[in-house]
Amino acid sequence: MITFHVITLFPEVVEPYLKTSILGRAIEKKRVSVKLYGLRDYLEDPRERVDGRPFGGGPGMVIRPEPVVRAIMKAKGRKKNVKIIFFDRKGKRFTNDHAIHLSSNYRHLVLVSGRYEGIDARVYEVLKDRGDNVERLSMGSYILTGGEIPALAVIDCVSRQIRGVLGDPDSLEEGRSAGRSVYTRPQSFYHGKRKYSVPGVLTSGHHSKIEKWRRGRA
């Protein structure tokens, strides 16, 4: 089983997605586990702020290093096979192949979700100095308001690689030649005056032709 440890300022953003559909069932059946670490819980004084003004000036706020380091240390503990992941537009592009690698090689993934102008850069320096296995991942050439959506994307993409998470192993698209175009009942329906029908090859019962058609559309 793989455990995802999500470091976040807003656990309530992450929780609802984990309770529904495939991921919810996977967690219930203990195929995967997700633990949330709210940064406010790692302040020495609960009256303190999690964030502060950036040195050197500039807009916005920066998440302070101390609660982030404490939360990561709590998540990591003495565990083995741990990878710590930060989300950075300039990091390594996250791909399905990387998800497969993570699912096969690690039992614990610590996902550090930033907010505002980001996390104090010294957190990354601390982890590198400790010799921790840490990397920066990019979800694409765009910017989000926080790291919770990237964290959920990694959880979702990695989890589906784990045996038993998907009800049918053939549901792994990368293991078959299903293209983007999929169809179900009814065989035909009307919108306005136009009729929309399923391609005839899919109702032919000729499996080799169907597979050839799918490969051509993939």
VODO-785982 format. One record per residue: x, y, z of N, C-alpha, C in turn; residue in three letters; residue number from 1. Coordinates in steps of 0.05 Angstrom, whole numbers, plus 32768, in hexadecimal, padded with zeros to 4 digits. Layout:
% VODO-785982
> X, Y, Z, X, Y, Z, X, Y, Z, ALA, NUM
...
***
This chain:
% VODO-785982
> 8011, 7FE8, 8000, 8000, 8000, 8000, 8011, 8019, 8000, MET, 1
> 8008, 802D, 7FF2, 8017, 8046, 7FF1, 8007, 805B, 8002, ILE, 2
> 8016, 806C, 8010, 800A, 8080, 8020, 8012, 809C, 8016, THR, 3
> 7FFE, 80AD, 8011, 8003, 80C8, 8009, 8001, 80DA, 8021, PHE, 4
> 8015, 80EB, 8026, 8014, 80FE, 803C, 8013, 811A, 8030, HIS, 5
> 7FFC, 8127, 8034, 7FF8, 8141, 8028, 7FFC, 8158, 803C, VAL, 6
> 8010, 8168, 8037, 8016, 817F, 8048, 8007, 8197, 803C, ILE, 7
> 7FF5, 81A3, 804B, 7FE4, 81B8, 803F, 7FDA, 81CB, 8054, THR, 8
> 7FD6, 81E4, 804C, 7FCA, 81F8, 805D, 7FAB, 81F4, 805E, LEU, 9
> 7FA0, 81E6, 804B, 7F83, 81E3, 8049, 7F7B, 81C5, 8045, PHE, 10
> 7F7C, 81B5, 805A, 7F74, 8199, 8057, 7F58, 8196, 804D, PRO, 11
> 7F47, 81A9, 8054, 7F2B, 81A7, 804B, 7F27, 81A9, 802D, GLU, 12
> 7F3B, 81B3, 801F, 7F3A, 81B3, 8002, 7F3E, 8197, 7FF6, VAL, 13
> 7F4E, 8187, 8004, 7F56, 816D, 7FFA, 7F42, 8157, 8002, VAL, 14
> 7F37, 8159, 8019, 7F27, 8143, 8025, 7F10, 813A, 8013, GLU, 15
> 7EFF, 814C, 8008, 7EE7, 8142, 7FFA, 7EEE, 8130, 7FE2, PRO, 16
> 7F03, 8136, 7FD3, 7F0A, 8125, 7FBC, 7F12, 8109, 7FC4, TYR, 17
> 7F1D, 8106, 7FDC, 7F27, 80EC, 7FE5, 7F11, 80DA, 7FEF, LEU, 18
> 7EF9, 80E5, 7FF2, 7EE3, 80D6, 7FFD, 7ED0, 80CA, 7FE8, LYS, 19
> 7ED5, 80D0, 7FCF, 7EC2, 80C9, 7FBA, 7ECE, 80B6, 7FA5, THR, 20
> 7EBD, 80A8, 7F98, 7EC3, 8098, 7F80, 7EDA, 8084, 7F85, SER, 21
> 7EEC, 8082, 7F71, 7F01, 806D, 7F71, 7F14, 8071, 7F88, ILE, 22
> 7F1D, 808A, 7F8D, 7F30, 808E, 7FA3, 7F24, 8088, 7FBE, LEU, 23
> 7F0A, 8090, 7FC1, 7EFD, 808B, 7FDB, 7EFC, 806D, 7FE0, GLY, 24
> 7EF5, 805D, 7FCC, 7EF4, 8040, 7FCF, 7F10, 8034, 7FD4, ARG, 25
> 7F24, 803F, 7FC6, 7F3F, 8035, 7FCA, 7F49, 803A, 7FE6, ALA, 26
> 7F43, 8051, 7FF2, 7F4B, 8057, 800D, 7F3B, 8045, 8021, ILE, 27
> 7F21, 8041, 801C, 7F11, 8030, 802D, 7F1B, 8014, 802D, GLU, 28
> 7F24, 800A, 8016, 7F2E, 7FEE, 8013, 7F4C, 7FEC, 801A, LYS, 29
> 7F58, 8003, 8023, 7F74, 8003, 802B, 7F87, 7FFC, 8015, LYS, 30
> 7F80, 8003, 7FFC, 7F93, 8001, 7FE6, 7FA7, 8017, 7FE7, ARG, 31
> 7F9D, 802F, 7FEF, 7FAE, 8046, 7FF3, 7FA6, 8054, 800D, VAL, 32
> 7FB7, 8065, 8017, 7FB1, 8074, 802F, 7FB9, 8091, 802A, SER, 33
> 7FA9, 80A4, 8035, 7FB0, 80C0, 8032, 7FAE, 80CD, 804E, VAL, 34
> 7FC4, 80DB, 8056, 7FC4, 80E9, 806F, 7FC9, 8107, 806A, LYS, 35
> 7FBA, 8118, 8078, 7FBB, 8134, 8074, 7FC9, 8142, 808C, LEU, 36
> 7FD9, 8156, 8086, 7FE8, 8164, 809A, 7FE3, 8182, 8097, TYR, 37
> 7FD1, 818D, 80A8, 7FCB, 81A9, 80A6, 7FE1, 81BA, 80B2, GLY, 38
> 7FEB, 81CD, 80A3, 8003, 81DC, 80AC, 7FFE, 81EC, 80C5, LEU, 39
> 7FE5, 81F4, 80CA, 7FE0, 8203, 80E3, 7FE4, 81F1, 80FC, ARG, 40
> 7FE3, 81D7, 80F8, 7FE7, 81C5, 810F, 8005, 81C3, 8116, ASP, 41
> 8016, 81CE, 8106, 8033, 81CC, 810A, 8040, 81E6, 8111, TYR, 42
> 8030, 81F9, 811A, 803A, 8211, 8125, 8041, 820D, 8143, LEU, 43
> 8057, 8218, 814C, 805D, 8216, 8169, 8048, 8225, 8179, GLU, 44
> 803E, 823B, 816F, 802A, 824B, 817D, 8012, 824E, 8169, ASP, 45
> 7FFB, 8243, 8170, 7FE4, 8244, 815E, 7FDB, 8261, 8157, PRO, 46
> 7FE5, 8274, 8166, 7FDE, 8290, 8160, 7FF0, 829C, 814A, ARG, 47
> 8006, 828D, 8143, 8018, 8297, 812E, 800B, 8294, 8112, GLU, 48
> 8016, 82A2, 80FF, 800E, 829F, 80E4, 801F, 828A, 80D6, ARG, 49
> 8012, 827D, 80C3, 8020, 8269, 80B2, 8032, 8277, 809D, VAL, 50
> 8029, 828F, 8095, 8037, 829D, 8080, 8043, 82B7, 8089, ASP, 51
> 8054, 82C3, 8078, 8061, 82DC, 807F, 8067, 82EB, 8065, GLY, 52
> 806E, 8305, 8069, 8075, 8316, 8052, 8090, 830D, 8047, ARG, 53
> 8093, 830E, 802C, 80AC, 8305, 8020, 80C3, 8319, 8025, PRO, 54
> 80DA, 830F, 802C, 80F2, 8320, 802E, 80F8, 832A, 8012, PHE, 55
> 8102, 8343, 8011, 8108, 8350, 7FF8, 80F0, 835D, 7FEB, GLY, 56
> 80D9, 835B, 7FF8, 80C1, 8369, 7FEE, 80B3, 8358, 7FD9, GLY, 57
> 809C, 8363, 7FD0, 808C, 8354, 7FBD, 8071, 834F, 7FC7, GLY, 58
> 805E, 8347, 7FB5, 8043, 8342, 7FBD, 803F, 8327, 7FCA, PRO, 59
> 8028, 8324, 7FD8, 8021, 830A, 7FE2, 8030, 8302, 7FFB, GLY, 60
> 802A, 82E9, 8003, 8036, 82DE, 801C, 8044, 82C3, 8015, MET, 61
> 8058, 82BD, 8026, 8068, 82A4, 8023, 8063, 8292, 803B, VAL, 62
> 805F, 8279, 8037, 805B, 8266, 804D, 8076, 8262, 805B, ILE, 63
> 8075, 8265, 8076, 808D, 8264, 8086, 8098, 8247, 8086, ARG, 64
> 80B3, 8245, 808A, 80BF, 822B, 8088, 80BA, 8218, 80A0, PRO, 65
> 80B8, 8223, 80B8, 80B7, 8211, 80D0, 80A0, 81FE, 80D0, GLU, 66
> 8087, 8206, 80CB, 8071, 81F3, 80CC, 8073, 81DE, 80B5, PRO, 67
> 807D, 81E7, 809E, 8080, 81D4, 8088, 8094, 81BE, 808E, VAL, 68
> 80AB, 81C6, 8099, 80C0, 81B3, 80A0, 80B5, 81A0, 80B6, VAL, 69
> 80A7, 81AA, 80CA, 809D, 8199, 80DF, 8088, 8185, 80D4, ARG, 70
> 8077, 818E, 80C2, 8063, 817D, 80B6, 8070, 8167, 80A5, ALA, 71
> 8084, 816E, 8096, 8092, 815A, 8086, 80A0, 8146, 8097, ILE, 72
> 80AD, 814F, 80AC, 80BB, 813D, 80BE, 80A8, 812A, 80CC, MET, 73
> 8090, 8134, 80D3, 807B, 8123, 80DE, 8072, 810E, 80CA, LYS, 74
> 806E, 8116, 80B1, 8065, 8104, 809D, 807A, 80EF, 8096, ALA, 75
> 8093, 80F7, 8095, 80A9, 80E5, 808D, 80B0, 80D2, 80A4, LYS, 76
> 80B3, 80DD, 80BC, 80BB, 80CC, 80D3, 80D4, 80BC, 80CD, GLY, 77
> 80D2, 80A2, 80D3, 80E8, 808F, 80CE, 80E1, 807D, 80B6, ARG, 78
> 80CE, 8084, 80A7, 80C5, 8074, 8091, 80DA, 8071, 807B, LYS, 79
> 80D8, 805A, 806D, 80EA, 8055, 8056, 80DA, 8057, 803C, LYS, 80
> 80E8, 8058, 8026, 80DB, 805B, 800B, 80C9, 8073, 800A, ASN, 81
> 80D4, 808A, 8012, 80C5, 80A3, 8013, 80CF, 80B6, 7FFD, VAL, 82
> 80BD, 80C3, 7FEF, 80C3, 80D8, 7FDC, 80B4, 80F1, 7FE4, LYS, 83
> 80C2, 8107, 7FE6, 80B6, 8121, 7FED, 80B3, 8131, 7FD3, ILE, 84
> 809B, 813B, 7FCE, 8096, 8149, 7FB5, 808C, 8165, 7FBA, ILE, 85
> 8099, 8178, 7FAD, 8090, 8194, 7FAC, 8084, 8199, 7F90, PHE, 86
> 8072, 81AC, 7F8E, 8066, 81B2, 7F74, 8071, 81CD, 7F6B, PHE, 87
> 807D, 81CD, 7F53, 808B, 81E4, 7F48, 8087, 81E5, 7F2A, ASP, 88
> 807F, 81FB, 7F1F, 807B, 81FE, 7F02, 8094, 81F7, 7EF3, ARG, 89
> 80AB, 81FB, 7EFF, 80C5, 81F6, 7EF2, 80D0, 81DB, 7EF8, LYS, 90
> 80C1, 81CA, 7F07, 80CA, 81B0, 7F0E, 80C8, 819C, 7EF7, GLY, 91
> 80CD, 8183, 7EFD, 80CB, 816D, 7EE9, 80AE, 8169, 7EE3, LYS, 92
> 80A8, 8166, 7EC9, 808C, 8163, 7EC0, 8081, 8148, 7ECA, ARG, 93
> 806B, 8149, 7ED7, 805E, 8130, 7EE1, 8050, 8122, 7ECA, PHE, 94
> 8055, 8109, 7EC7, 804A, 80F9, 7EB1, 803F, 80DF, 7EBC, THR, 95
> 8030, 80D0, 7EAB, 8026, 80B7, 7EB3, 803D, 80A3, 7EB9, ASN, 96
> 8052, 80A4, 7EAA, 8069, 8093, 7EAF, 8075, 8098, 7ECA, ASP, 97
> 8076, 80B2, 7ED2, 8080, 80B9, 7EEC, 806E, 80AE, 7F02, HIS, 98
> 8054, 80AF, 7EFD, 8041, 80A4, 7F10, 8045, 8086, 7F14, ALA, 99
> 804A, 8078, 7EFF, 8050, 805C, 7F00, 806A, 8057, 7F11, ILE, 100
> 807E, 8067, 7F0C, 8097, 8065, 7F1B, 8092, 8069, 7F39, HIS, 101
> 8083, 807E, 7F40, 807E, 8084, 7F5C, 806F, 806D, 7F69, LEU, 102
> 805B, 8062, 7F5B, 804B, 804D, 7F67, 805B, 8033, 7F6B, SER, 103
> 806F, 802F, 7F5B, 807F, 8017, 7F5C, 8097, 8018, 7F70, SER, 104
> 80A0, 8031, 7F76, 80B9, 8034, 7F85, 80B6, 8040, 7FA0, ASN, 105
> 809F, 804A, 7FA8, 809D, 8058, 7FC1, 8084, 804F, 7FD1, TYR, 106
> 8087, 804E, 7FEB, 8070, 8047, 7FFC, 8064, 8060, 8008, ARG, 107
> 8073, 8076, 8008, 8069, 808F, 8014, 8070, 80A6, 8001, HIS, 108
> 805C, 80B6, 7FFA, 8060, 80CE, 7FEB, 8057, 80E6, 7FFC, LEU, 109
> 8069, 80F8, 8002, 8063, 8110, 8011, 805F, 8127, 7FFD, VAL, 110
> 8047, 8131, 7FFB, 8040, 8145, 7FE7, 803C, 8160, 7FF5, LEU, 111
> 804E, 8173, 7FEE, 804F, 818C, 7FFC, 8040, 81A1, 7FEB, VAL, 112
> 802A, 81AA, 7FF6, 8018, 81BC, 7FE7, 801D, 81D9, 7FF0, SER, 113
> 8027, 81E9, 7FDE, 802C, 8205, 7FE4, 8013, 8216, 7FE0, GLY, 114
> 8015, 822F, 7FE8, 8000, 8243, 7FE5, 800C, 825F, 7FE2, ARG, 115
> 7FFC, 8272, 7FDA, 8004, 828E, 7FD8, 801C, 8291, 7FC5, TYR, 116
> 8031, 829E, 7FCF, 8049, 82A1, 7FBE, 805C, 8289, 7FBF, GLU, 117
> 8055, 8275, 7FCF, 8065, 825D, 7FD1, 806F, 8258, 7FED, GLY, 118
> 8080, 8243, 7FEF, 808B, 823B, 8009, 80A8, 8245, 800B, ILE, 119
> 80AF, 824E, 8022, 80CB, 8258, 8027, 80DF, 8243, 801B, ASP, 120
> 80F1, 824D, 800B, 8104, 823B, 7FFC, 8116, 822B, 800F, ALA, 121
> 8118, 8234, 8027, 812A, 8226, 803A, 8120, 820A, 8041, ARG, 122
> 8106, 8205, 803E, 80FB, 81EB, 8043, 8108, 81D6, 8031, VAL, 123
> 810A, 81DD, 8017, 8117, 81CB, 8004, 8134, 81C7, 800B, TYR, 124
> 8141, 81DD, 8013, 815E, 81DB, 801A, 8162, 81C9, 8032, GLU, 125
> 8150, 81CA, 8046, 8152, 81B9, 805E, 8151, 819C, 8056, VAL, 126
> 813E, 8195, 8044, 813A, 8179, 803C, 8152, 816F, 802C, LEU, 127
> 815C, 8180, 801A, 8174, 8178, 800B, 818C, 8174, 801D, LYS, 128
> 818F, 8185, 8031, 81A6, 8182, 8044, 81A3, 8169, 8054, ASP, 129
> 818A, 8161, 805A, 8186, 8148, 8069, 818A, 812F, 8058, ARG, 130
> 818B, 8133, 803D, 818E, 811C, 802B, 8174, 810E, 8025, GLY, 131
> 815E, 811C, 8029, 8144, 8111, 8024, 813F, 810E, 8006, ASP, 132
> 812F, 80FB, 7FFE, 8128, 80F7, 7FE2, 8112, 810B, 7FDB, ASN, 133
> 8119, 8120, 7FCE, 8107, 8136, 7FC8, 8108, 813E, 7FAB, VAL, 134
> 80F2, 8145, 7F9F, 80F2, 814F, 7F84, 80DC, 8164, 7F80, GLU, 135
> 80DF, 8173, 7F6B, 80CA, 8187, 7F63, 80BC, 817C, 7F4A, ARG, 136
> 80A1, 817D, 7F4B, 8091, 8174, 7F34, 8081, 818B, 7F29, LEU, 137
> 807E, 818C, 7F0F, 806D, 819F, 7F02, 8055, 8191, 7EF6, SER, 138
> 803D, 819C, 7EFA, 8025, 8190, 7EEE, 801F, 819C, 7ED3, MET, 139
> 802F, 81B0, 7ECA, 802A, 81BD, 7EB1, 8033, 81DA, 7EB1, GLY, 140
> 8032, 81E6, 7E9A, 803C, 8202, 7E98, 8025, 8216, 7E9F, SER, 141
> 801B, 8213, 7EB7, 8007, 8225, 7EC1, 800A, 8228, 7EDF, TYR, 142
> 7FFD, 823B, 7EEB, 8000, 8240, 7F08, 7FE4, 823E, 7F15, ILE, 143
> 7FE3, 8230, 7F2C, 7FCB, 822D, 7F3B, 7FCD, 823E, 7F55, LEU, 144
> 7FB7, 8241, 7F63, 7FB8, 8250, 7F7C, 7FC3, 8240, 7F93, THR, 145
> 7FC5, 8226, 7F90, 7FD0, 8215, 7FA5, 7FD9, 81FA, 7F9B, GLY, 146
> 7FE7, 81EB, 7FAC, 7FF1, 81D1, 7FA4, 7FDE, 81BA, 7FAA, GLY, 147
> 7FC6, 81C0, 7FB3, 7FB4, 81AA, 7FBA, 7FAA, 819B, 7FA1, GLU, 148
> 7FA4, 81A9, 7F8C, 7F9B, 819C, 7F73, 7FB2, 818B, 7F67, ILE, 149
> 7FCB, 8195, 7F65, 7FE0, 8183, 7F5D, 7FE4, 816A, 7F6F, PRO, 150
> 7FE1, 816E, 7F89, 7FE4, 8157, 7F9B, 7FCE, 8143, 7F96, ALA, 151
> 7FB6, 814B, 7F91, 7FA0, 8139, 7F8B, 7FA4, 812B, 7F70, LEU, 152
> 7FB0, 813A, 7F5D, 7FB5, 812E, 7F43, 7FCA, 8117, 7F46, ALA, 153
> 7FDE, 811C, 7F56, 7FF2, 8107, 7F5A, 7FE6, 80EF, 7F68, VAL, 154
> 7FD6, 80F4, 7F7D, 7FC9, 80DE, 7F8C, 7FB8, 80CE, 7F79, ILE, 155
> 7FA8, 80DB, 7F69, 7F96, 80CE, 7F56, 7FA5, 80BD, 7F42, ASP, 156
> 7FB9, 80CA, 7F35, 7FC8, 80BD, 7F1F, 7FD9, 80A6, 7F29, CYS, 157
> 7FE5, 80A9, 7F40, 7FF6, 8093, 7F4B, 7FE4, 807D, 7F56, VAL, 158
> 7FCE, 8083, 7F63, 7FBD, 806F, 7F6F, 7FB2, 805C, 7F5B, SER, 159
> 7FAB, 8066, 7F43, 7F9E, 8054, 7F2F, 7FB2, 8040, 7F24, ARG, 160
> 7FCC, 8044, 7F29, 7FE0, 8030, 7F21, 7FE2, 8019, 7F34, GLN, 161
> 7FD5, 801B, 7F4B, 7FD8, 8007, 7F60, 7FC3, 7FF1, 7F5D, ILE, 162
> 7FCC, 7FD9, 7F5D, 7FBA, 7FC2, 7F59, 7FA2, 7FC3, 7F6D, ARG, 163
> 7F8A, 7FC0, 7F62, 7F73, 7FBF, 7F73, 7F65, 7FDA, 7F76, GLY, 164
> 7F71, 7FF0, 7F6E, 7F64, 800A, 7F70, 7F4F, 800C, 7F5A, VAL, 165
> 7F55, 8005, 7F42, 7F41, 8004, 7F2C, 7F34, 7FE8, 7F2D, LEU, 166
> 7F1A, 7FE8, 7F2B, 7F0C, 7FCE, 7F2C, 7F15, 7FBA, 7F17, GLY, 167
> 7F1A, 7FC4, 7EFF, 7F22, 7FB3, 7EE9, 7F3E, 7FBC, 7EE0, ASP, 168
> 7F53, 7FAB, 7EE1, 7F6E, 7FB3, 7ED8, 7F6E, 7FBE, 7EBC, PRO, 169
> 7F5B, 7FB5, 7EAB, 7F5B, 7FBE, 7E8F, 7F52, 7FDC, 7E8E, ASP, 170
> 7F4A, 7FE7, 7EA5, 7F42, 8004, 7EA4, 7F5A, 8016, 7EA2, SER, 171
> 7F72, 800B, 7EA5, 7F8A, 801C, 7EA2, 7F8D, 8022, 7E84, LEU, 172
> 7F87, 803B, 7E7C, 7F87, 8042, 7E60, 7FA2, 803D, 7E53, GLU, 173
> 7FB8, 8041, 7E63, 7FD3, 803F, 7E57, 7FD9, 8022, 7E50, GLU, 174
> 7FC9, 800F, 7E5A, 7FCE, 7FF3, 7E54, 7FBD, 7FE8, 7E3E, GLY, 175
> 7FAE, 7FF9, 7E30, 7F9D, 7FF1, 7E1A, 7F9C, 8007, 7E05, ARG, 176
> 7F8F, 8001, 7DEF, 7F90, 8014, 7DD9, 7F77, 8025, 7DD6, SER, 177
> 7F68, 8028, 7DEC, 7F50, 8039, 7DEB, 7F58, 8056, 7DE4, ALA, 178
> 7F4A, 8061, 7DD1, 7F4F, 807D, 7DCA, 7F3E, 808F, 7DDB, GLY, 179
> 7F3D, 80A8, 7DD3, 7F2E, 80BC, 7DE2, 7F10, 80BA, 7DDD, ARG, 180
> 7F08, 80AE, 7DC6, 7EEC, 80AD, 7DBF, 7EE0, 8093, 7DCA, SER, 181
> 7ECE, 8096, 7DDD, 7EC0, 807E, 7DE8, 7EA2, 8083, 7DE6, VAL, 182
> 7E93, 806D, 7DE5, 7E76, 806E, 7DE1, 7E68, 805A, 7DF3, TYR, 183
> 7E4E, 8060, 7DF9, 7E3D, 804E, 7E08, 7E20, 8050, 7DFD, THR, 184
> 7E0D, 8044, 7E0A, 7DF1, 8045, 7E02, 7DE6, 8061, 7E07, ARG, 185
> 7DD3, 806A, 7DF6, 7DC6, 805B, 7DE0, 7DD8, 805B, 7DC7, PRO, 186
> 7DD2, 8049, 7DB5, 7DE2, 8047, 7D9C, 7DDF, 8060, 7D8B, GLN, 187
> 7DC8, 806C, 7D8C, 7DC3, 8085, 7D7D, 7DB2, 8098, 7D8E, SER, 188
> 7DB7, 80B2, 7D8C, 7DA5, 80C5, 7D98, 7DA4, 80DE, 7D87, PHE, 189
> 7D8F, 80EE, 7D8B, 7D8B, 8106, 7D7B, 7D8F, 811F, 7D8C, TYR, 190
> 7D9D, 8132, 7D80, 7D9E, 814D, 7D8C, 7D96, 8160, 7D76, HIS, 191
> 7D7F, 816E, 7D7B, 7D74, 817E, 7D66, 7D6B, 816C, 7D4F, GLY, 192
> 7D72, 8171, 7D37, 7D6A, 8161, 7D20, 7D80, 814D, 7D18, LYS, 193
> 7D96, 814D, 7D27, 7DAC, 813C, 7D1E, 7DAD, 8122, 7D2F, ARG, 194
> 7DB4, 810D, 7D21, 7DB7, 80F3, 7D2E, 7DD4, 80ED, 7D34, LYS, 195
> 7DDA, 80E5, 7D4C, 7DF6, 80DE, 7D54, 7DF7, 80C0, 7D5B, TYR, 196
> 7E07, 80B1, 7D4D, 7E08, 8094, 7D50, 7E24, 808B, 7D57, SER, 197
> 7E26, 8074, 7D64, 7E3F, 8067, 7D6B, 7E4B, 805D, 7D51, VAL, 198
> 7E66, 8060, 7D4D, 7E72, 8055, 7D34, 7E6B, 8038, 7D30, PRO, 199
> 7E64, 8031, 7D18, 7E5B, 8016, 7D12, 7E6E, 8000, 7D1A, GLY, 200
> 7E89, 8005, 7D18, 7E9C, 7FF1, 7D1E, 7E9A, 7FE7, 7D3B, VAL, 201
> 7E91, 7FF9, 7D4D, 7E90, 7FF1, 7D69, 7E78, 7FDF, 7D6F, LEU, 202
> 7E65, 7FDE, 7D5D, 7E4E, 7FCD, 7D61, 7E4F, 7FB4, 7D4F, THR, 203
> 7E65, 7FB1, 7D41, 7E67, 7F9B, 7D2D, 7E6D, 7F80, 7D3A, SER, 204
> 7E79, 7F80, 7D52, 7E81, 7F67, 7D5F, 7E9A, 7F5C, 7D54, GLY, 205
> 7EA8, 7F6A, 7D42, 7EC0, 7F61, 7D36, 7ED8, 7F6D, 7D46, HIS, 206
> 7EE2, 7F5D, 7D58, 7EF5, 7F68, 7D6C, 7F0F, 7F71, 7D60, HIS, 207
> 7F19, 7F64, 7D4C, 7F33, 7F6D, 7D40, 7F2F, 7F88, 7D32, SER, 208
> 7F18, 7F8C, 7D25, 7F12, 7FA6, 7D18, 7F0F, 7FBC, 7D2D, LYS, 209
> 7F01, 7FB5, 7D43, 7EFD, 7FC8, 7D59, 7F18, 7FD1, 7D64, ILE, 210
> 7F2A, 7FBE, 7D69, 7F44, 7FC4, 7D74, 7F54, 7FD5, 7D61, GLU, 211
> 7F53, 7FCF, 7D47, 7F61, 7FDF, 7D33, 7F56, 7FFB, 7D33, LYS, 212
> 7F3C, 7FFE, 7D34, 7F2F, 8019, 7D34, 7F38, 8029, 7D4D, TRP, 213
> 7F39, 801C, 7D64, 7F42, 8029, 7D7C, 7F5F, 8032, 7D7B, ARG, 214
> 7F70, 8021, 7D70, 7F8C, 8029, 7D6D, 7F8F, 8041, 7D5B, ARG, 215
> 7F7E, 8042, 7D47, 7F7F, 8058, 7D34, 7F75, 8072, 7D41, GLY, 216
> 7F64, 8070, 7D55, 7F59, 8088, 7D62, 7F69, 8090, 7D7B, ARG, 217
> 7F7C, 807E, 7D84, 7F8A, 8084, 7D9D, 7F9D, 809B, 7D9A, ALA, 218
***
